[in-house]
Amino acid sequence: MRYNKDMKEAGNMSTLESTISMLRIMPEADVQVIFEMTKKLFDGKASSFAPVSKQQILDDVDASAVQIKQGKTIKASDAIQELRTTYGL
C-alpha cells in the first residue's frame, strides 16, 4: 500500500480522509472544477438536496408508476452506460 506522509494506510482512510488526500495531490485547476461542481449540487431549488414535501415525494412516486405502465423505462445497465459515456467514466 502507498502512504501519504500524514495519512493513514489508504485502505483504512475514511471517505473524508480519502477525499482530502486526493485533493492535496490534484492540480489546482482540477480542484477548482470540483469545487464549482460541488457548489452546483447545493445551489437553490435545482439542488438534488433541496427539501421536498411528503406530497411532492408521493406525486413523484405516482408519476413514476405512470411512466412504468407506459413502458417509459430503460434497463439499468443502459442507464449506467449512458452516464459513463456522458461523463467519461
Secondary structure, DSSP 4 states (H G I P E B T S, - for coil): ----TTS--GGG--HHHHHHHHHHHS-HHHHHHHHHHHHHHTSGGG-TT----HHHHHHHHHHHHHHHHTT----HHHHHHHHHHHHT-
